[in-house]
Each structure stands twice: as C-alpha cells, then as structure tokens.
Amino acid sequence: MRRTRERLEVIEYRPGEDRLVYRNNDNEAEGRSHGDLLCGNCGEVVLSNWSKEEAQTHFVMHDQRVVIQCLACKAYNLLAAPSEKVEQNIVLNRA
C-alpha cells in the first residue's frame, strides 16, 4: 500500500481553551494508517502512521480543539476539532 502524507492546519494555540498533545518519540501513540501527518508550516512529520480521519476520531474532545506542536518549527497544528463541530460538519455534508 502506498504511504500518504497529509499536512495539518496551522492554528493559533489558545492556552486553557485548546488541549495540547505532546509528542514523545520514545512512546509515540500508535496509529494504524499507512501515512504521516505533517506540520502545516514546515512539512516535518508530527505523527507517523496516522491519517487526518484517524486523528479526528482518536483525539476528539467534546469542547476543545486538540493541538500538536511541531518539534522542528514550534508551530501548532490542529489534530482534531471539537466533537460538536465534527457533528455539525457531518450533518451539513449530508444535507
């Protein structure tokens, strides 16, 4: 299977409002996809073996955005929108 590479959206991190996920190279969360999630700013891999859809499902929180910081350039990247926003997008896309 061909490996995919997807760039994440760079956002402004809002302490207290966003949930920051820390990347630990020694114990990185295991994804199941054949792809990598890249920093939307510099293109560095921020998570291996993940797709955007898998990250949205795995990391989603009800009322917070889930954000990961790039180790190379320090940009904040959106991993998952709040679940309310995801549910609204699903409803809008079906209409």
PyMOL commands that place a pseudoatom at each C-alpha (Angstrom):
pseudoatom trace, name=CA, resn=MET, resi=1, chain=A, elem=C, hetatm=0, pos=[0.000, 0.000, 0.000]
pseudoatom trace, name=CA, resn=ARG, resi=2, chain=A, elem=C, hetatm=0, pos=[1.235, 3.467, -0.894]
pseudoatom trace, name=CA, resn=ARG, resi=3, chain=A, elem=C, hetatm=0, pos=[2.194, 5.723, 2.010]
pseudoatom trace, name=CA, resn=THR, resi=4, chain=A, elem=C, hetatm=0, pos=[0.288, 9.016, 2.191]
pseudoatom trace, name=CA, resn=ARG, resi=5, chain=A, elem=C, hetatm=0, pos=[1.421, 12.331, 3.634]
pseudoatom trace, name=CA, resn=GLU, resi=6, chain=A, elem=C, hetatm=0, pos=[-1.114, 14.893, 4.817]
pseudoatom trace, name=CA, resn=ARG, resi=7, chain=A, elem=C, hetatm=0, pos=[-0.407, 18.428, 6.019]
pseudoatom trace, name=CA, resn=LEU, resi=8, chain=A, elem=C, hetatm=0, pos=[-2.223, 19.631, 9.104]
pseudoatom trace, name=CA, resn=GLU, resi=9, chain=A, elem=C, hetatm=0, pos=[-3.744, 23.074, 9.525]
pseudoatom trace, name=CA, resn=VAL, resi=10, chain=A, elem=C, hetatm=0, pos=[-1.549, 25.530, 11.462]
pseudoatom trace, name=CA, resn=ILE, resi=11, chain=A, elem=C, hetatm=0, pos=[-3.540, 27.387, 14.092]
pseudoatom trace, name=CA, resn=GLU, resi=12, chain=A, elem=C, hetatm=0, pos=[-3.016, 29.838, 16.925]
pseudoatom trace, name=CA, resn=TYR, resi=13, chain=A, elem=C, hetatm=0, pos=[-2.817, 27.886, 20.178]
pseudoatom trace, name=CA, resn=ARG, resi=14, chain=A, elem=C, hetatm=0, pos=[-5.199, 29.102, 22.895]
pseudoatom trace, name=CA, resn=PRO, resi=15, chain=A, elem=C, hetatm=0, pos=[-3.927, 28.007, 26.333]
pseudoatom trace, name=CA, resn=GLY, resi=16, chain=A, elem=C, hetatm=0, pos=[-6.812, 26.992, 28.579]
pseudoatom trace, name=CA, resn=GLU, resi=17, chain=A, elem=C, hetatm=0, pos=[-9.124, 26.522, 25.599]
pseudoatom trace, name=CA, resn=ASP, resi=18, chain=A, elem=C, hetatm=0, pos=[-7.182, 24.000, 23.498]
pseudoatom trace, name=CA, resn=ARG, resi=19, chain=A, elem=C, hetatm=0, pos=[-5.841, 20.602, 24.570]
pseudoatom trace, name=CA, resn=LEU, resi=20, chain=A, elem=C, hetatm=0, pos=[-2.151, 20.244, 23.714]
pseudoatom trace, name=CA, resn=VAL, resi=21, chain=A, elem=C, hetatm=0, pos=[-0.924, 16.730, 22.863]
pseudoatom trace, name=CA, resn=TYR, resi=22, chain=A, elem=C, hetatm=0, pos=[2.773, 16.170, 23.478]
pseudoatom trace, name=CA, resn=ARG, resi=23, chain=A, elem=C, hetatm=0, pos=[4.772, 14.031, 21.092]
pseudoatom trace, name=CA, resn=ASN, resi=24, chain=A, elem=C, hetatm=0, pos=[7.198, 11.623, 22.728]
pseudoatom trace, name=CA, resn=ASN, resi=25, chain=A, elem=C, hetatm=0, pos=[9.458, 9.900, 20.203]
pseudoatom trace, name=CA, resn=ASP, resi=26, chain=A, elem=C, hetatm=0, pos=[10.148, 7.006, 22.587]
pseudoatom trace, name=CA, resn=ASN, resi=27, chain=A, elem=C, hetatm=0, pos=[6.490, 6.219, 23.211]
pseudoatom trace, name=CA, resn=GLU, resi=28, chain=A, elem=C, hetatm=0, pos=[4.525, 7.727, 20.328]
pseudoatom trace, name=CA, resn=ALA, resi=29, chain=A, elem=C, hetatm=0, pos=[0.845, 6.878, 20.042]
pseudoatom trace, name=CA, resn=GLU, resi=30, chain=A, elem=C, hetatm=0, pos=[0.366, 4.054, 17.561]
pseudoatom trace, name=CA, resn=GLY, resi=31, chain=A, elem=C, hetatm=0, pos=[-1.676, 4.899, 14.528]
pseudoatom trace, name=CA, resn=ARG, resi=32, chain=A, elem=C, hetatm=0, pos=[-2.951, 2.284, 12.113]
pseudoatom trace, name=CA, resn=SER, resi=33, chain=A, elem=C, hetatm=0, pos=[-2.820, 4.186, 8.838]
pseudoatom trace, name=CA, resn=HIS, resi=34, chain=A, elem=C, hetatm=0, pos=[-0.247, 3.981, 6.082]
pseudoatom trace, name=CA, resn=GLY, resi=35, chain=A, elem=C, hetatm=0, pos=[0.536, 7.645, 6.247]
pseudoatom trace, name=CA, resn=ASP, resi=36, chain=A, elem=C, hetatm=0, pos=[2.101, 10.503, 8.110]
pseudoatom trace, name=CA, resn=LEU, resi=37, chain=A, elem=C, hetatm=0, pos=[0.711, 13.757, 9.410]
pseudoatom trace, name=CA, resn=LEU, resi=38, chain=A, elem=C, hetatm=0, pos=[2.938, 16.701, 8.555]
pseudoatom trace, name=CA, resn=CYS, resi=39, chain=A, elem=C, hetatm=0, pos=[3.339, 20.121, 10.109]
pseudoatom trace, name=CA, resn=GLY, resi=40, chain=A, elem=C, hetatm=0, pos=[1.362, 22.590, 8.044]
pseudoatom trace, name=CA, resn=ASN, resi=41, chain=A, elem=C, hetatm=0, pos=[4.174, 25.119, 8.398]
pseudoatom trace, name=CA, resn=CYS, resi=42, chain=A, elem=C, hetatm=0, pos=[7.457, 23.302, 7.719]
pseudoatom trace, name=CA, resn=GLY, resi=43, chain=A, elem=C, hetatm=0, pos=[6.387, 19.851, 6.486]
pseudoatom trace, name=CA, resn=GLU, resi=44, chain=A, elem=C, hetatm=0, pos=[8.100, 17.903, 9.294]
pseudoatom trace, name=CA, resn=VAL, resi=45, chain=A, elem=C, hetatm=0, pos=[6.386, 14.646, 10.331]
pseudoatom trace, name=CA, resn=VAL, resi=46, chain=A, elem=C, hetatm=0, pos=[4.476, 15.285, 13.571]
pseudoatom trace, name=CA, resn=LEU, resi=47, chain=A, elem=C, hetatm=0, pos=[2.803, 11.835, 13.755]
pseudoatom trace, name=CA, resn=SER, resi=48, chain=A, elem=C, hetatm=0, pos=[3.675, 8.658, 11.880]
pseudoatom trace, name=CA, resn=ASN, resi=49, chain=A, elem=C, hetatm=0, pos=[1.126, 6.016, 10.849]
pseudoatom trace, name=CA, resn=TRP, resi=50, chain=A, elem=C, hetatm=0, pos=[-1.851, 8.367, 11.208]
pseudoatom trace, name=CA, resn=SER, resi=51, chain=A, elem=C, hetatm=0, pos=[-4.410, 9.854, 8.818]
pseudoatom trace, name=CA, resn=LYS, resi=52, chain=A, elem=C, hetatm=0, pos=[-6.389, 13.037, 9.474]
pseudoatom trace, name=CA, resn=GLU, resi=53, chain=A, elem=C, hetatm=0, pos=[-9.577, 10.969, 9.810]
pseudoatom trace, name=CA, resn=GLU, resi=54, chain=A, elem=C, hetatm=0, pos=[-7.969, 8.604, 12.313]
pseudoatom trace, name=CA, resn=ALA, resi=55, chain=A, elem=C, hetatm=0, pos=[-6.611, 11.511, 14.370]
pseudoatom trace, name=CA, resn=GLN, resi=56, chain=A, elem=C, hetatm=0, pos=[-10.036, 13.222, 14.378]
pseudoatom trace, name=CA, resn=THR, resi=57, chain=A, elem=C, hetatm=0, pos=[-11.646, 10.033, 15.703]
pseudoatom trace, name=CA, resn=HIS, resi=58, chain=A, elem=C, hetatm=0, pos=[-8.921, 9.148, 18.220]
pseudoatom trace, name=CA, resn=PHE, resi=59, chain=A, elem=C, hetatm=0, pos=[-8.134, 12.577, 19.678]
pseudoatom trace, name=CA, resn=VAL, resi=60, chain=A, elem=C, hetatm=0, pos=[-11.563, 14.269, 19.530]
pseudoatom trace, name=CA, resn=MET, resi=61, chain=A, elem=C, hetatm=0, pos=[-12.843, 16.067, 22.638]
pseudoatom trace, name=CA, resn=HIS, resi=62, chain=A, elem=C, hetatm=0, pos=[-16.311, 17.461, 23.158]
pseudoatom trace, name=CA, resn=ASP, resi=63, chain=A, elem=C, hetatm=0, pos=[-15.474, 21.103, 23.754]
pseudoatom trace, name=CA, resn=GLN, resi=64, chain=A, elem=C, hetatm=0, pos=[-11.790, 21.578, 22.899]
pseudoatom trace, name=CA, resn=ARG, resi=65, chain=A, elem=C, hetatm=0, pos=[-9.581, 21.535, 19.852]
pseudoatom trace, name=CA, resn=VAL, resi=66, chain=A, elem=C, hetatm=0, pos=[-6.740, 19.022, 20.086]
pseudoatom trace, name=CA, resn=VAL, resi=67, chain=A, elem=C, hetatm=0, pos=[-3.408, 20.527, 19.041]
pseudoatom trace, name=CA, resn=ILE, resi=68, chain=A, elem=C, hetatm=0, pos=[0.090, 19.133, 18.488]
pseudoatom trace, name=CA, resn=GLN, resi=69, chain=A, elem=C, hetatm=0, pos=[3.214, 21.288, 18.372]
pseudoatom trace, name=CA, resn=CYS, resi=70, chain=A, elem=C, hetatm=0, pos=[5.852, 20.631, 15.734]
pseudoatom trace, name=CA, resn=LEU, resi=71, chain=A, elem=C, hetatm=0, pos=[9.206, 19.812, 17.308]
pseudoatom trace, name=CA, resn=ALA, resi=72, chain=A, elem=C, hetatm=0, pos=[11.107, 21.384, 14.385]
pseudoatom trace, name=CA, resn=CYS, resi=73, chain=A, elem=C, hetatm=0, pos=[9.480, 24.803, 13.922]
pseudoatom trace, name=CA, resn=LYS, resi=74, chain=A, elem=C, hetatm=0, pos=[7.251, 25.013, 17.047]
pseudoatom trace, name=CA, resn=ALA, resi=75, chain=A, elem=C, hetatm=0, pos=[4.081, 25.697, 15.004]
pseudoatom trace, name=CA, resn=TYR, resi=76, chain=A, elem=C, hetatm=0, pos=[0.787, 24.499, 16.492]
pseudoatom trace, name=CA, resn=ASN, resi=77, chain=A, elem=C, hetatm=0, pos=[-1.171, 22.088, 14.280]
pseudoatom trace, name=CA, resn=LEU, resi=78, chain=A, elem=C, hetatm=0, pos=[-4.825, 21.082, 14.583]
pseudoatom trace, name=CA, resn=LEU, resi=79, chain=A, elem=C, hetatm=0, pos=[-5.265, 17.331, 15.158]
pseudoatom trace, name=CA, resn=ALA, resi=80, chain=A, elem=C, hetatm=0, pos=[-8.975, 17.318, 15.984]
pseudoatom trace, name=CA, resn=ALA, resi=81, chain=A, elem=C, hetatm=0, pos=[-11.785, 19.840, 16.060]
pseudoatom trace, name=CA, resn=PRO, resi=82, chain=A, elem=C, hetatm=0, pos=[-14.275, 19.748, 18.970]
pseudoatom trace, name=CA, resn=SER, resi=83, chain=A, elem=C, hetatm=0, pos=[-16.823, 16.941, 18.541]
pseudoatom trace, name=CA, resn=GLU, resi=84, chain=A, elem=C, hetatm=0, pos=[-19.699, 19.454, 18.220]
pseudoatom trace, name=CA, resn=LYS, resi=85, chain=A, elem=C, hetatm=0, pos=[-18.037, 20.962, 15.138]
pseudoatom trace, name=CA, resn=VAL, resi=86, chain=A, elem=C, hetatm=0, pos=[-17.430, 17.498, 13.657]
pseudoatom trace, name=CA, resn=GLU, resi=87, chain=A, elem=C, hetatm=0, pos=[-21.079, 16.540, 14.178]
pseudoatom trace, name=CA, resn=GLN, resi=88, chain=A, elem=C, hetatm=0, pos=[-22.230, 19.795, 12.534]
pseudoatom trace, name=CA, resn=ASN, resi=89, chain=A, elem=C, hetatm=0, pos=[-19.974, 19.172, 9.512]
pseudoatom trace, name=CA, resn=ILE, resi=90, chain=A, elem=C, hetatm=0, pos=[-21.369, 15.662, 9.100]
pseudoatom trace, name=CA, resn=VAL, resi=91, chain=A, elem=C, hetatm=0, pos=[-24.942, 16.992, 9.204]
pseudoatom trace, name=CA, resn=LEU, resi=92, chain=A, elem=C, hetatm=0, pos=[-24.145, 19.817, 6.760]
pseudoatom trace, name=CA, resn=ASN, resi=93, chain=A, elem=C, hetatm=0, pos=[-22.415, 17.461, 4.341]
pseudoatom trace, name=CA, resn=ARG, resi=94, chain=A, elem=C, hetatm=0, pos=[-25.440, 15.136, 4.281]
pseudoatom trace, name=CA, resn=ALA, resi=95, chain=A, elem=C, hetatm=0, pos=[-27.921, 17.922, 3.532]
for i in range(1, 95): cmd.bond("trace and resi %d" % i, "trace and resi %d" % (i + 1))
show_as sticks, trace
zoom trace
